[in-house]
Amino acid sequence: MRLKEALLRDWRRESFDEIDSYLLRAVGGRRPETVPAPLDAVYDRAERRRVAHLLHGDQDFDRFEGLEAARRFAAVTAAHQLAAWQEITAAFDAAGIAVAGNKGPFLGALLDRPAGRMPVTTDLDLLVAEEQVAAAVAVLESLGYIRGLNIQDHAFVRMSSRSVRELEQEQGSFGQLAPMCRLLKLPELDDMQPGIERWLPDRKIVWTSAGIRSVLSVDLHFDLGHRSASGVAYPIPAAELLRDAVTVRHRGAELRTLDADTMTWLLCYRAYLDTAVFGERRFKPFADAAELIRARGRAGAAWDTATDRYPHIAGPVARTLRFLTDECGADLGALGRVSKVAPSARRAGPAASGACDRKAEGRPRSGPTRTIPTTQRARVPGVAGQAGLSKHALVPAPVPDADEAPAPPAPRSAHIVVCHGWGSRERSAPWVAELRSQLAAADVTVEECAPFRDVADPLTVGAAVAELRERAHAVRTRSPGTAVGFVGVSLGSTVALAAALADPSPDFLVAVSPVVDPVAESTGDDGGWSFLGSAVSPAFAEDLTACSPGRRLDRVGCPVLVLHGGQDNERRTHDAHLLAAGAAARDGRSARQEFPAGNHTLDNAPVGAAAAVSTWLDRLGLVALRSGNRS
């Protein structure tokens, strides 16, 4: 996928506009003289894109309250990060654990950034060898760091062990552990309470009666590569990067970090993956890469060695560099000297496929020899080798991306019917509104029904099932060939599942916090059901029992996506796993995703829930979110 197209997708309700264009030019070091919108609107967008620090030095923002709040927060937390780094390295050295840092204050050290111009962050990204991870975790725990502690929505959250494991298994979390955090007291900022949450809304900040609190987060990385959607690993072992770590003295502290060239190509590589593969819309990785290249340049020999050792970085790095020059206006020096990809490599070269030529595994490398165990190397059966690839090849080739599966069938128009749960009304769910926004340009209609909005006199489940099927029939009659899918939320999922049992089956089904077997949840009292907040009539109870999908789930004949929140009750979690396991056994396209901090209806995770649905539909080939981006 081209980076420009990835960023142009309407991903968070606002389209790519003149503010984003302004910020991208700032990323390239060519910020326009004219600010395109009111200062607070520009700052808010820059903060969401994580590049508010690029506004420092602009006379328009010299006395802007929001930027001053960000500057002060960054300066204070940077001091705490340096102190924490010194404490951690002393403990790691005593335990014989090699460690180095990446990004954040370590990038600041390479650039010699003054404290007042540091980006806002409370994270430390640390590299350790995989065989030393367990020892590193033990040391961090002895220093008071807790795995899975975090702040979300200005509240402390402790993730369950299951949620931690699932977070670490996500595609974008390859090679790293869930954050290890400890409480960070910030008395220096207590006087900022009235405004700090306004100007830093999505940051790890909590205002307590004792003052402002945050968390100092340590991300342990043992591999900086990535895993494809199909599960193939493309490693960049941290142990190898540690061998060439350098020590930089910055603000009175010695920081062990990656050299400038290594950090630059890693930033370029990750910027592409985060945007085009993992669906993020942050500009900060691009800004960091551009600033580092402008300040330190890039040594061709070092980059040759990197692409020789890790062929799968070539395509992502090239795309990022081209994006910085073409779309951000960055002057990165000698990009024109980069060789083109040889024709024989364009069909399946590492610039896109990520496959390593088996014959090339034993070839001599420039620079020091570092053997990557063959068990760690990425192998994709049937993918051609790299024989025609110049080792200077950093220009993207017109081939599929490393993470892209074979192109699915041409997308067709789709129609989604959302069935809400007990006591819910149409247009009441933030994540459904977000889904409608994300799919607006993809020829997808999202309609809603709320059969149980009046809990005193609800529609029966059987009647709701009939209504859902009538809606699907009307769409198929009116627009033959349209893919029709059901989305059921809570008790609405019971309706959707029951409607999917009869022919014709929907083309897809999404179950949010599913109620799989209502009969099993009867309290035994007349009209009593554990998942309902009020008693129901005997007629409703009898109908619910008759319509329960229960043990008939094996008759659901379409792919199923199951979404659920980690803060929901155990029964909903049980049903989510039960439904997902059965669906996956019947149809390999089925999937499940948990949102660790999500509530019962996922109303507190609207963007993530909507993105999970739209991305899944995209992978099924039922919507055209990425139409034209597949080669």
C-alpha positions in Angstrom: 0.0 0.0 0.0 1.2 3.5 -0.8 1.7 5.6 2.3 -0.2 8.6 0.9 -3.2 6.4 0.2 -3.0 4.9 3.7 -3.0 8.4 5.3 -5.8 9.7 3.1 -8.2 7.1 4.4 -10.9 8.6 6.6 -9.8 6.7 9.7 -10.8 8.9 12.6 -13.9 10.7 11.4 -12.0 13.6 10.0 -10.7 13.5 6.4 -7.2 14.3 5.5 -7.3 18.1 5.1 -5.3 21.3 5.0 -4.2 20.9 8.6 -2.8 17.5 7.9 -1.1 18.9 4.8 0.4 21.7 6.9 1.7 19.2 9.4 3.2 16.9 6.8 5.1 19.9 5.4 6.3 20.5 8.9 7.5 16.9 9.1 9.5 17.6 6.0 11.1 20.7 7.5 9.1 23.0 5.2 6.3 24.3 7.3 4.2 26.9 5.4 4.3 30.5 6.8 0.5 30.7 6.9 -1.3 28.6 9.6 -4.3 27.0 7.8 -6.8 27.1 10.8 -7.2 28.6 14.3 -4.2 27.8 16.5 -6.2 25.5 18.9 -7.4 23.4 15.9 -3.9 23.0 14.5 -2.5 22.2 17.9 -5.2 19.6 18.6 -4.5 17.9 15.3 -0.8 18.0 15.9 -1.2 16.5 19.3 -3.3 13.6 17.9 -0.7 13.0 15.2 2.0 13.2 17.9 3.9 16.0 16.3 3.0 19.0 18.4 6.7 19.4 19.2 7.2 20.5 15.5 5.3 23.7 16.3 8.0 24.9 18.7 9.8 27.9 17.2 6.8 29.1 15.2 6.2 32.7 16.2 2.4 32.1 15.9 2.6 29.5 18.7 5.2 31.3 20.9 2.7 32.1 23.6 0.1 29.5 22.9 -1.1 27.9 26.1 -1.5 24.3 24.7 2.1 24.2 23.4 3.4 25.6 26.6 1.6 22.9 28.5 3.1 20.2 26.2 6.6 21.7 26.5 6.5 21.8 30.3 5.1 18.3 30.5 7.7 17.0 28.1 10.6 18.7 30.0 9.5 17.3 33.4 8.9 13.7 32.2 12.2 13.8 30.2 14.0 14.3 33.5 12.1 11.4 35.1 13.0 9.2 32.1 16.7 9.9 32.4 16.6 9.1 36.1 14.7 5.9 35.5 17.2 4.9 32.7 20.1 5.4 35.1 18.4 3.3 37.7 17.4 0.5 35.2 20.9 0.3 33.6 22.6 0.1 37.0 20.3 -2.8 37.9 20.7 -4.5 34.5 24.5 -4.1 34.6 24.6 -5.7 38.0 22.5 -8.6 36.6 24.7 -9.0 33.5 21.9 -7.9 31.1 22.9 -6.0 28.0 20.4 -3.2 27.2 20.1 -0.2 24.9 17.3 2.3 24.2 15.5 3.3 21.0 13.5 6.3 20.1 12.2 8.7 22.8 14.9 10.2 24.9 17.5 8.1 23.1 16.6 9.8 19.8 16.7 13.1 21.7 20.2 12.3 22.8 21.4 11.6 19.2 19.8 14.9 18.1 20.9 16.7 21.3 17.4 18.1 21.6 16.9 20.6 24.4 14.4 19.5 27.0 11.9 22.2 26.0 11.7 20.7 22.4 11.2 17.1 23.3 8.1 15.3 22.2 5.6 14.3 24.9 6.2 10.8 26.0 6.4 8.7 29.2 7.7 5.6 27.4 11.1 4.0 27.4 11.7 1.5 24.5 14.5 -0.9 25.6 16.2 -3.6 23.6 17.3 -6.8 25.3 18.3 -10.2 23.8 15.5 -12.7 23.7 17.3 -15.1 26.0 17.5 -12.4 28.7 13.9 -11.2 28.6 12.9 -13.3 31.7 15.8 -11.9 33.7 15.0 -8.3 32.5 11.4 -8.7 33.6 12.5 -9.9 37.0 14.8 -6.9 37.4 12.1 -4.5 36.4 9.6 -6.1 38.8 12.2 -5.7 41.6 12.2 -1.9 40.7 8.4 -1.7 41.1 7.3 -2.1 37.4 4.1 -4.0 36.8 3.3 -5.8 33.6 0.0 -4.6 32.2 -0.5 -1.6 34.4 -1.6 1.4 32.3 -3.7 4.5 32.1 -6.7 4.7 29.8 -9.4 7.4 29.8 -7.6 9.2 32.7 -8.0 6.1 35.0 -5.5 3.4 36.1 -6.1 0.1 34.4 -4.6 -3.3 35.4 -4.9 -5.7 32.5 -5.7 -9.4 33.2 -3.0 -12.0 32.4 -5.1 -13.2 29.5 -5.4 -9.7 28.1 -1.7 -9.2 28.5 -1.0 -12.4 26.5 -3.5 -11.4 23.8 -1.9 -8.0 23.5 1.5 -9.5 23.0 0.1 -11.8 20.3 -1.3 -9.0 18.2 0.3 -8.6 14.8 1.7 -5.1 15.7 3.2 -6.3 19.0 5.6 -8.8 17.4 8.9 -9.1 19.4 7.9 -7.1 22.4 6.3 -7.6 25.8 3.2 -5.7 27.1 4.4 -2.5 28.8 5.8 -2.7 32.3 4.8 0.4 34.2 5.1 2.0 37.6 3.4 5.0 39.1 5.0 8.4 38.2 4.3 11.3 40.6 4.6 14.7 39.0 4.3 17.3 41.7 6.1 19.8 39.4 2.9 19.9 37.4 0.2 20.1 40.1 -0.4 23.7 39.3 -1.4 22.8 35.7 -4.4 20.7 36.6 -7.1 23.0 35.2 -5.6 22.9 31.7 -3.4 19.8 31.4 -6.2 17.4 30.5 -7.5 19.9 27.9 -4.2 20.2 26.1 -3.0 16.6 26.5 -6.3 14.7 26.3 -5.0 11.2 25.2 -1.9 11.0 27.3 -1.2 8.9 30.4 -2.3 11.5 32.9 -4.6 11.2 36.0 -5.5 14.0 38.3 -5.9 12.7 41.8 -6.6 14.4 45.2 -2.9 14.0 45.9 -1.8 15.7 42.6 -1.0 14.8 39.0 0.0 11.1 38.4 1.2 9.3 35.3 2.9 6.0 34.6 6.5 5.5 33.5 6.2 2.8 30.8 9.0 0.4 29.8 8.5 -1.5 26.5 10.9 -4.5 26.3 11.8 -5.4 22.7 13.6 -8.6 21.9 12.9 -8.4 18.1 12.2 -5.2 16.0 10.9 -7.1 12.9 7.3 -7.8 12.2 4.9 -10.6 11.6 2.7 -10.8 8.5 -1.1 -11.2 8.7 -0.6 -14.8 7.8 1.8 -15.3 10.7 5.1 -15.3 8.9 7.9 -13.7 11.0 10.5 -11.3 9.5 12.9 -10.9 12.4 15.4 -8.2 13.4 16.7 -9.7 16.6 17.5 -7.1 19.3 20.6 -9.2 20.2 22.2 -8.3 16.9 21.4 -4.6 17.2 22.9 -4.5 20.7 26.3 -5.5 19.4 26.7 -2.1 17.7 25.1 0.0 20.4 26.8 3.3 21.1 27.0 5.5 24.3 25.9 9.1 24.0 26.3 11.7 26.8 23.2 13.8 27.1 22.1 16.2 29.9 24.6 14.7 32.3 23.6 11.1 31.7 25.1 8.4 29.6 22.6 6.7 27.3 23.3 3.4 25.5 21.4 3.5 22.2 21.5 2.5 18.6 23.7 4.4 16.2 22.1 7.1 14.1 22.0 5.0 10.9 20.5 2.0 12.5 17.8 4.1 14.3 17.1 5.9 11.0 16.3 2.8 9.0 14.4 1.3 11.9 12.2 4.5 12.1 11.6 4.4 8.3 10.8 0.7 8.5 8.4 1.1 11.4 6.8 4.2 9.9 5.7 2.3 6.9 4.4 -0.7 8.9 2.5 1.4 11.4 0.7 3.3 8.7 0.2 0.9 5.8 0.0 -2.4 7.6 -1.3 -1.7 11.2 -3.6 1.2 10.3 -2.2 4.0 12.5 -2.3 7.6 11.5 0.6 9.1 13.4 3.1 11.4 11.8 5.7 11.1 14.5 7.8 8.2 13.1 8.1 10.1 9.8 9.0 13.3 11.6 11.7 11.5 13.7 13.2 9.8 10.6 13.3 13.1 8.6 14.8 15.0 11.5 17.5 12.4 12.1 18.4 12.3 8.4 18.6 16.1 8.2 20.8 16.2 11.3 23.0 13.2 10.9 22.7 12.2 7.2 22.7 8.6 6.3 25.7 6.4 5.5 25.2 4.4 2.3 27.5 1.5 3.5 25.6 1.1 6.8 22.3 1.0 5.0 23.7 -1.5 2.4 24.7 -3.7 5.3 21.3 -3.5 6.9 19.4 -4.3 3.7 21.8 -7.1 3.0 21.2 -8.6 6.4 17.5 -7.9 6.6 16.1 -7.9 3.0 12.5 -7.4 4.2 13.3 -3.8 5.3 14.1 -2.6 1.8 10.6 -2.0 0.5 9.2 -0.3 3.6 12.3 1.9 4.0 12.2 2.9 0.4 8.5 3.8 0.5 9.0 5.9 3.6 11.9 7.8 2.1 10.0 8.5 -1.1 7.0 9.6 0.9 9.2 12.1 2.9 10.5 13.6 -0.3 7.4 13.5 -2.5 4.7 14.3 0.0 6.5 16.1 2.8 9.0 18.1 0.7 11.9 16.8 2.8 15.4 17.3 1.5 17.1 14.1 2.4 20.2 14.5 0.4 21.4 11.7 -1.9 18.1 9.9 -2.6 18.8 10.3 -6.3 21.8 8.0 -6.1 19.7 5.0 -5.0 19.7 2.3 -7.6 16.5 0.9 -9.0 15.2 -2.6 -8.4 16.3 -5.1 -11.0 13.5 -6.5 -13.2 13.9 -10.0 -11.9 13.3 -8.9 -8.4 10.1 -6.9 -9.1 8.1 -10.0 -9.1 8.9 -11.1 -5.6 11.8 -9.2 -4.2 12.3 -8.4 -0.5 11.2 -4.8 -1.2 7.7 -6.2 -0.8 7.5 -9.9 -0.2 9.8 -10.1 2.8 11.0 -13.5 1.7 14.6 -14.3 2.1 16.3 -16.2 -0.7 17.4 -19.5 0.7 20.5 -19.5 -1.4 21.3 -16.0 -0.1 21.3 -17.2 3.5 24.9 -18.2 3.4 26.2 -15.5 1.1 29.0 -13.2 2.4 27.9 -10.0 3.9 29.6 -6.6 3.9 30.8 -5.6 7.3 31.0 -7.9 10.3 29.5 -11.4 9.9 26.4 -12.0 12.0 24.7 -15.3 11.6 20.9 -15.3 11.9 19.7 -18.8 12.8 17.9 -20.3 9.9 15.0 -21.1 12.2 14.4 -17.3 12.6 14.5 -16.5 8.9 11.3 -15.8 7.1 10.5 -18.4 4.4 7.5 -18.1 2.2 6.9 -21.2 0.1 6.7 -20.5 -3.6 8.3 -17.0 -3.5 11.1 -16.3 -5.8 14.6 -15.4 -4.7 16.5 -12.1 -4.7 19.1 -12.9 -7.3 18.5 -9.7 -9.4 18.3 -7.3 -6.5 20.9 -4.6 -6.2 22.0 -4.2 -2.6 21.4 -0.5 -3.1 17.8 -1.1 -4.0 15.8 1.3 -1.8 13.2 2.3 -4.4 9.9 0.5 -4.0 9.0 -2.0 -6.6 5.4 -2.4 -7.9 4.7 -5.6 -6.1 2.4 -6.6 -3.2 3.4 -5.4 0.3 5.1 -7.7 2.8 2.0 -8.0 4.8 -0.5 -8.2 2.0 -2.3 -11.4 1.2 -3.2 -12.4 -2.3 -5.8 -10.0 -3.7 -9.3 -11.1 -2.8 -12.2 -11.0 -5.2 -13.2 -7.6 -6.5 -15.2 -5.8 -3.7 -18.9 -5.5 -4.2 -21.4 -3.2 -2.5 -22.4 -4.2 1.0 -25.3 -3.6 3.4 -25.0 -4.0 7.1 -27.9 -4.3 9.5 -27.0 -3.6 13.1 -29.3 -5.1 15.8 -28.9 -3.5 19.2 -29.4 -5.1 22.6 -31.6 -4.7 25.6 -32.6 -1.1 26.3 -30.5 0.4 23.4 -31.8 2.7 20.8 -30.8 3.3 17.2 -28.0 5.8 16.7 -27.0 5.4 20.4 -23.7 3.5 19.9 -20.6 5.6 19.2 -18.7 2.7 17.6 -21.6 2.2 15.0 -21.4 5.9 14.1 -17.7 5.5 13.7 -18.2 2.4 11.5 -20.6 4.3 9.3 -18.0 7.1 8.9 -15.2 4.7 8.0 -17.3 2.9 5.4 -19.0 6.0 4.0 -16.7 6.0 0.9 -16.8 2.3 0.4 -20.3 1.9 -1.0 -21.5 0.4 2.3 -24.9 1.1 3.9 -25.2 0.8 7.6 -28.8 0.7 9.0 -29.8 0.0 12.6 -32.7 -1.6 14.4 -33.5 -1.6 18.1 -36.2 -4.2 18.8 -35.6 -4.1 22.6 -35.4 -0.3 23.1 -38.7 -0.3 25.2 -37.8 -2.8 27.9 -41.4 -2.5 29.3 -42.8 -3.8 26.0 -40.0 -5.2 23.9 -40.4 -7.0 20.5 -40.0 -10.7 21.0 -36.8 -12.3 19.8 -38.7 -14.3 17.1 -40.2 -11.1 15.7 -36.8 -9.4 15.7 -35.3 -12.4 13.8 -38.1 -12.1 11.3 -37.5 -8.4 10.9 -33.8 -8.9 10.4 -34.4 -11.5 7.7 -37.0 -9.3 6.0 -34.5 -6.4 5.8 -31.9 -8.7 4.2 -34.5 -10.0 1.7 -35.5 -6.5 0.7 -31.9 -5.5 0.1 -31.2 -8.6 -2.0 -34.4 -8.0 -4.0 -33.6 -4.4 -4.6 -29.9 -4.7 -5.2 -28.9 -8.3 -6.4 -25.3 -9.1 -5.7 -25.1 -6.9 -2.7 -23.3 -8.5 0.3 -25.6 -8.5 3.3 -24.3 -8.9 6.8 -25.7 -8.8 10.4 -24.1 -7.1 13.4 -25.6 -8.1 16.7 -24.8 -6.4 20.0 -25.4 -8.3 23.2 -28.9 -9.7 23.0 -28.9 -8.4 19.4 -26.3 -11.0 18.7 -28.8 -13.7 19.7 -31.1 -12.3 17.1 -28.4 -12.1 14.5 -27.2 -15.7 15.1 -30.7 -17.0 15.0 -31.4 -15.2 11.8 -28.2 -16.6 10.3 -29.3 -20.2 11.0 -31.9 -20.2 8.2 -31.3 -20.0 4.4 -30.2 -17.9 2.8 -27.4 -17.2 5.2 -26.0 -13.6 5.5 -22.6 -13.1 3.8 -21.0 -12.2 7.1 -21.9 -11.8 10.8 -20.4 -9.7 13.6 -21.2 -10.5 17.2 -20.4 -7.9 19.8 -20.4 -9.2 23.4 -22.5 -12.2 22.2 -25.2 -13.9 24.1 -24.9 -17.4 22.7 -27.2 -19.5 24.9 -29.8 -17.3 26.8 -31.5 -20.4 28.2 -28.3 -21.3 30.2 -28.5 -17.8 31.9 -32.0 -18.0 33.2 -32.0 -17.3 37.0 -34.8 -19.8 37.5 -37.2 -17.1 38.5 -40.2 -16.2 36.4 -39.0 -13.8 33.8 -35.5 -13.6 35.3 -32.4 -13.6 33.1 -28.9 -12.7 34.3 -28.0 -10.7 31.3 -31.1 -8.5 31.4 -31.6 -5.6 33.7 -35.3 -6.2 34.3 -37.8 -9.0 34.4 -39.7 -10.0 31.2 -43.1 -11.4 30.4 -43.6 -15.2 30.3 -44.4 -14.8 26.6 -41.0 -13.1 25.9 -39.2 -15.7 28.0 -40.9 -18.5 26.2 -40.0 -17.0 22.8 -36.4 -16.3 23.8 -36.0 -20.0 24.9 -37.4 -21.2 21.5 -35.2 -18.9 19.4 -32.0 -19.4 21.4 -29.2 -20.4 18.9 -27.7 -22.5 21.7 -26.2 -25.7 20.3 -27.2 -24.9 16.8 -24.2 -22.7 16.2 -22.6 -25.2 13.8 -25.3 -24.3 11.3 -24.1 -20.7 10.9 -22.9 -20.8 7.3 -20.9 -17.5 7.1 -17.7 -16.1 8.5 -18.1 -14.6 11.9 -16.2 -11.8 13.7 -16.5 -11.8 17.5 -15.7 -8.6 19.4 -15.8 -8.3 23.2 -14.4 -6.1 26.0 -12.0 -7.1 28.6 -14.0 -5.3 31.3 -17.2 -7.3 30.5 -18.5 -10.1 32.7 -17.1 -13.6 32.6 -20.2 -15.1 30.9 -19.8 -12.7 27.9 -16.1 -13.6 27.7 -17.0 -17.3 27.8 -19.5 -16.9 25.0 -17.2 -14.8 22.9 -14.5 -17.5 23.0 -17.0 -20.3 22.5 -18.6 -18.6 19.4 -15.2 -17.6 18.0 -13.7 -21.1 18.4 -16.6 -22.8 16.6 -16.7 -20.2 13.8 -13.0 -20.5 13.2 -13.2 -24.3 13.0 -16.0 -24.0 10.3 -14.6 -21.0 8.4 -10.9 -19.9 8.5 -12.0 -16.3 7.7 -13.6 -16.0 11.1 -11.8 -14.0 13.8 -12.0 -12.7 17.3 -10.7 -9.5 18.9 -10.7 -8.4 22.5 -10.4 -4.8 23.7 -8.8 -5.1 27.1 -10.3 -1.9 28.5 -13.6 -2.2 26.5 -16.9 -2.3 28.3 -19.9 -4.5 27.5 -21.1 -2.6 24.3 -17.6 -1.3 23.4 -18.9 2.3 23.6 -15.6 3.3 25.2 -13.6 1.9 22.2 -15.4 3.3 19.2 -12.5 3.8 16.9 -10.9 0.4 17.6 -14.2 -1.5 17.4 -15.2 0.1 14.1 -11.7 -0.3 12.6 -11.8 -4.0 13.6 -15.0 -4.5 11.6 -14.0 -2.5 8.6 -10.6 -4.1 8.4 -12.1 -7.6 8.6 -14.6 -6.8 5.9 -11.7 -5.4 3.8 -9.8 -8.7 4.2 -12.9 -10.6 3.2 -13.0 -8.6 0.0 -16.5 -7.3 0.7 -15.6 -3.6 0.9 -13.2 -1.5 -1.0 -11.3 0.3 1.8 -8.0 -0.5 0.0 -9.3 -0.7 -3.5 -6.6 0.2 -6.0 -3.8 -0.3 -3.4 -3.2 -3.9 -4.3 -0.7 -4.6 -7.0 
